[in-house]
């Protein structure tokens, strides 16, 4: 075999590793910055009139008050701003927004924006940050070289057992070393005569070639791999994010939640101060775990293979297309109720419905979003058994949908990167052994998972790589499906997630042919890779 996991012999030699410190800090204009400018004489003294001082240098809590007061103040925003200072803003929010009396004005906190930098947290903890709908995120991409050398998070329960810690460090080093080795061999292979002949359309040169190979092997990275995330959110959602993290079963996430809250207080000291552990979230999670443990019908999840059904439609609305037509006509039909319109649409023949669809969706440009009435057309409920942990980290960016996943585990198997399989078939023996190398390191990960699970089942989740399958359930309406399938079958989509998006499209075609027809036009109106193209386009 030409591809080795590492130069070390089998076993777990003494290794040491010190991960960089977790960091959370705000970006932008904070109260402390304003105080510094005030002391430096940059901000005009009290009583002076200055648009720069009154409007340009408002803190987020002050901005929220200015925008909120317009609801009962006949003056303009500039006039209102002149009456607001930090102390008054704090008193306003305490009374109207966060007080236990509950005045019902929590939406005011949505005007206060926070930009937070989160550094050196595990991918697992990063998932807890980004798993919130009403915020924006940018995360360091595993496509690019750099963070592999930053290292990984090590749970305290693992660090407390020297033998287990040696095993933990060794397996992680093997994962990182194999990633580097396969990147090197993969680049050489796709640029070789054999590789170019096998896949002439595959991008192989320069940075695009690096991206092609990285997309195949980056999912060797485990959930423990460190990442950094930029977060933009409003204070109301920040409270929600903090509550969820403080209620998490993972100690790392709890610490991150405490740090996140502490730094949010430096931006919005009043609006997030009541964000604490939520008993409902904790008790509900524990109740579900208890119920699941005591069920007797656990027969084992079916084996997942790439040749099997990766996406299965579990539920849909058989009247979805009729409901869409009725909803589209509602606004311009003043004398009819929605129920009456729906009855009329049900009486139409298929050719007439097709004509209406043509009028309503036929003019969609390749960058247009369908009209909002498409959201009235029921929901798709799908199970994505072929979802890997790596796929899920991309899929969940579509946060308008509703989703849930199995806990991270090695028991569902893993996906073999297609490039590893192709390299094994090469005429050049230096590329042989790629599949065996992946399997060998996955066996090591499996052993590590079981060893960690014995002392801390939650810590075992950090061992799971992005190649491991992680079945998920998803619910979304047809409008969101238009967006997701169009984007995730496109040229910028990761090749592994394209296979799931196309499979979802196949399921829609079975039950909603009119939706599928117009979605298909969108898909084929743009330049995109063929559905069986397993490479970066």
N, C-alpha and C positions, 0 to 999 in steps of 0.2 A: 504494500500500500504506500502511495507516495505522499498522502496527506496525513501528517501526524498531529495529534492533539497538542503535544508539548514535548520537549526533550526529556521530561522527567519520567521516571519509571512509575509503574502502577503503585498507588499508595498516596498518603497525604503528608508530605514533609512539612516541617515547620516553616510557615510563612507569616509575614506581618504586613499589615496594611492599615493606614490611618486615613480615613475619609475626611474631606474638607468639611468645615462647619456649615450647618444649615444657616441660611441668611434670609431674612425678610425685611424689606425696607421700602418706604414710599418714594415715589418719584413725583416731581412737580412742585407746586407752590403749597407749602404747608404753614400752619400757624407759627412754627419755629422760624421759618424763613421770613415770614412777615415781621416777627419780632426783631430779627436781626436787621432787616431793612429799616425798621422804625428807629432802632438804636443808632443806625448809621446815618440817619437823616435823609434817607431816600424817600420815605413816605412823608407827604406833607404833614405839618403839625396840625393838631386838632383845630378846627374852625376854618381852615383854608378850603377853598373850593377847587377841586381838581378832578377832572374825569379820570385821570391816571390813578389817583389815590382812592377815589370813591368807587370806581368800577374795575379798573385793571388789576387791583391788588386785593381783591376780596378772597377770603378763604372759602373752602367748599361749603362749610356750614353757613357762612354769611351769604353766599350765592343762593343756597337753598331758601333762606329766609326772604331774600329780595324777590325771588320768583314766586314764592308762596304768597307774599303779601299783596300781590297784584289782584288776587281774587276778591279782596275787600277794600282796596285802596284805589281811588280814582286817579291818582298821580301816575306819572310814568316811572319806568324802572330806575332812571337816573336819580329822580327825586327820592324814591324809596331807599336807594342805596346810601344816600347821604345820612339816613337815620339809623343805619345798621352798623353795629360794631360786634366784636367777638363775644363780649360779655352778654350783650343783648341777644345775639344769635343763640347762645347757649341757653339762656332763659326761655327763649321762644321754643326751641326744640324740646326742652325739658317739659314745658307745659303742654304743647300741642302735639308733639310727635311721639315721644318715648315715655311719657308719664304713665304710671300704673292706673291712673283714672281712666285712661283710654279715650282720648278725644276723637279718635278715628282719622287722624291726619298722617298716618305713617307714610303715605305716598310722597309727602314733602321730602323725605330722605332720599328719594330717587333723583333729586336735583343735585345732590352732593356726590361728586365723582371722585373715585380713588384709583390711583395707578400704583400697583404694588409689584415689586420685584421679588420673586421667590427663587432662591438659588440652592443648589446642592441638596435636593430632596430626592428620594427614590421615585422611580416611575410609578410605583403603586401609590405613593402619597400624592404625586402629581395628578393621578387620576381622580383623587378625591377633590382636588382643587378645580379641575376642569369639568367635573361632573355636576355643573350647575348651569341652568339655562341662561339666566339673564346677565351674562358677563361676556367679555371678550378675552381671548387668550392667544398668546404666541409662545410656542414651546420650541426648545432646541431640537432640531430634527436629527433623527438617528441616521439620516442619509449622509450626514457630513462628519468628517473625521474630527475628533477632538475629545468628546465626552467619554469615549471608551477608556481613555487614560485617566479620567477623573476618578473612576472607580465605582464603588457600590456602597449601599447602606448595609450595615450588619446589625440585626436585631440584638438587643441586650441579652435576650434569653440564649442566643447562640454564642455570644461573646463570653458568657459565664461558664461555658463548657469547653475547656481547651482542646480536647480531641475533636469535638464538633466544629469548633472554630477553624482548626487546621483543614478539616474537610471542606468547610465553607469557602475558605480562601483558595484552596487548590482547585476546586471545581470552577470557581469564578475565573481564575487565571486561565484555565483550560478553555472556557467559553471565549474570553477575550482574545486569547492566542489563536484559537481556531478562526475567529472572525478575521483577524489580521491576515492569517495564512490564506484563507479562502479569498479574501479581497485581492491579495497579490496574485494568486493563481488564476482567479476568475478574470482579472484584467488581462493577464497574459493570454488566456484562452480565447476570449471574445475577439481579441485583436489578431489571433493566429489565423492562418489560412483555413484550418479546420473549422474554427468558430465562425468565420465570415461566410464560409460556404454553407454551414448548417443554418444560419439565420442571417441572410443578407440584409434584411431590413432593420436589424437590431443596431442601435447606436453604440459604437464601440470606442470612438476617438475622444480624446481630451476629457473635459469635465463630464460630458454626457456619458462617456464610457464608465467613469467612476460611479456615476449615479446609477447606471444600469446594474452594475455588480453590487453596489451597496443595497439597492432595493431587493436583491436576492438574499443577502446574508445578514442584513442589519437586524433581522428578527431573531438572531441567536442571542440578542441581549436579554437579560432577565429583568424581572420586575424590580429587582434591587438596584438596577443601574441608575446612577444619579442624573438628574435633569434640572433645567432651569426654565421658569415660566414667567412671562409678563402677563399681568392681570389688570384689566380695566373693568371697573364695576361701580355701581352706585352704592350708597351707604346702606340702603335697605337690603339689597342682595348680599352685601358684605356681611351683614348680621346673619343672614341665612347660611352663608358659607361657613362662618365661624361656628355657628351652632352645630352644623353637621360634622365639622371636623372635631370639635370638642366631644361629640357624642360617638365618635368612631371607636371601634374595638381595637384599632391599631395604636400602640403607644406613640409611634413616630408621628402619626396624623394628629393625635391629641396635642403633642408638643408643637407641631406646625400650626394648629389652630390657635394655641395660646400666643405664639409669636405673631401670627397674622392679626389677631385682635389687638395686641399691644401696639403694633405699627399702625393699624387703622385708627387707633385712638390719637395718634400723633397728627392725623389729618382731620378726623371728625370726632373730637373727644366726647361729644354728647350723644351722637347718633348711634354709636355701636357699643356703648358701655354696658348695655343689658344683654348682650349676646353671650350666653352661657350654655353649658351642657343641657341637652333637652331630654328629660326623662321619658317622654313619649317615644322618641326615636330609639332610645336604648331598650326600653321595656318591650316595644314592638319587635325589634330585632331578636331579642332573647326569646320572645314567645314563638316567633316563626321557627327559630332554631329548635326549640323544644318540640313543636308540632312535627317538624320534619324528622327528627330523631325517632319519634315514636310511631311513625308510619310503617306498616308492614309490607307495603306494595312495591318496595324498591327492588326492581328486577334488573337493574344495570342499564346504563345508557347504551344505545346501539353503537356499534363500531362506526367511526367516522373515516371515510375514505374520500379522496379527491374524485374518484369515479362514481361516488354515490350522489344522492340528492343533497346539495349543500344548503338550499333554501326551500322551505316548505310553507305554503300558504295554509294557515290553520283556520282563519276566519276572514270573512269579507261580507259586505252588504250587497245582496243580490239586486237591490234596487238603486245602487249607487249612481248609475248612469242616468236613470230617470230623475233622481233627486237633484243631480247637477243641473239638468235642463230646467226643472221647476224653479230652482233657486236662481238661475240665470234670468229667468223671465219675471221673477217676482216684482222687482222694483218698477218695471214698466207695465205692470198689469194691475192697475189701481182697484179694479172691481172684483179681484179674486184673492182668496186665501191661499196659503201654501198648500193646504190639503186639497183644495179644488184643482190647483194647477197640477199637483202630482197625479191625481186621478185622470186628468186629461192626457198627461204625458204617457201614462201607462197604456192608454188606448191607442197610441200612435203605432204605426208599423215601423219596422226596422229602417226602411229606406228614409222615412221622414225624420226619424231620430238622427240618422247619419247626416242628413241635410242640416239639421240644427247644429249638430256638432261642428260641421264644416263652417257655419257662420260664426260660431262662438270661439272655436279653437283653431280654425283653419288659417287665420292670419298671424299666428304666433311666429315671431322672428326667432332666430337661433339664440338670441340673448334675452328674450322676453320671458317674464314670469306669467303663468296662466292667471286668469282673473280669480279673485278670492272665493267666488262661489264654488270653486272646485273643492273647497274644504267641507262643503255640505254633503259630499258624496260618500259618507260613511268612512270606515277605516279598514285598512289591511292589518291583519294580525299574522305575523310570520315567525317561524322559528328558524334561526340561522345556525344550523348544527355545524356548518363548515367554517364558522367564524373562528379565527385564531385570536390570541391576545393582541397581536400586532394589528390585525384587521380591526378589532374593536376599538383600539385607541384612535383610529382614523374615523371609523363609522360614527362614533359618539360625538364627533364635532357637529353633527346635525342634531342640535339639541331641542328643536321644536317637537320632534317625535318623542315617543315614550319607549323606554327600553329597560331591560334588566339582563343580567348575565349569571351564569353559574359562577360559583367561587373559583378563584384560580386554583388549578390542579393539574397534575401530570397524567391523570387517569384517563383523559379523553384522547391521548395520543398527540402526535405532532405532524405538521406538514413538512414534507421534504422540499426544499427549494428546487424548482425546475432546473436551474443552472447546475446544481450539483449532480442531478441525474444526467444532464447532457454531457457534462465533463467526464462522467464515468464511461461514456460511450466513445470518447475521443480515441483516435488512432495513436495519439501521443500519450504514452504511459505516465508522464509526469502529472497528468491531470486526473488519473484514475484514483479511486479510493475516497472521493469526496462524500459520497452517500454514507459509506461506512464510518467516515470521520464524524459526520453529523450524528449518526446513530450512536456512536460510542460516547460522545459527549452528552447526548440526551440520556443515555443509560446512567451516566454519572450524575446528571441532574436529578433523575428519578431516584437514585439511591440517596442523594442529599435531601431531597424532598421528604422521603420516608423517615430518614434519621431525624430531621428537624421536627417533623410532625409529632414524633413521639414525645418531645419535650415542650413544643409550642405549636399547635396546629395553625395559628394565624401567621407565625413567622415563616412557616413552610411556603406560604403564598409568594414570598419574595423570591423563591428559587425558580419559579415558573418562567419560561422564556416566551418571547413573542411568537415563536413558531408553534407553541402548544395550542391545541384547539380549546376554545372557550365558548361553548354554545350560548346563544343569546335569543331572547324573544323581543320583538319589535312591533310597535303599533304606530301607524302613521296614516294620514289621509292622502288621497290621490295627488293633491297639489304638492305635498312634500315629496311624494314618490317621484313626481316629474323632476323635481330639483335633484334629489339624491341620485336617481338612476342616470340622469343626463350628465351630472358632474362626475360620478364615480365610474362611468364607462369611458370618460374622455381621456385625452392625451396626457393630462397632468395627474391623473389618478394612479395610485400605486398598482402595479400589475396584479397583486394578490387580491385587492379589494374589487377589481374589475370583474373577477370571476363571480363574486357574490352579487354585484349589481345586475349583471346580465341574467343570472339565475332568478333574481327577483322579477325582472322584466318578463321572463318566461311564465312565471306564476300569474302575473297580471293578465297576460294574453289569454290564459285559460278561462278567465271569468269576466273580464271587461274588455271585449274586443275593440270598442270605440275608443276608450281611453288608450289602449295599447297602440292603436293605429296612429293616433296623433302624437303619442310619445315617441313612437318609432320614427315618425317624420322628423322630430327634433333630433333624434339620435343620428339619423343618416344624413341630416342637412349639414353636419359639421364633420371636419376631418378628425377621425378617431381611429385607434387601432382596431383590427378585427378582434372579435371576442375571444379567439383562441390564441391571441398573441400574448405570451407570458413575460414580456420584457418591457422595459421602460421605452416609451415611444419617442 
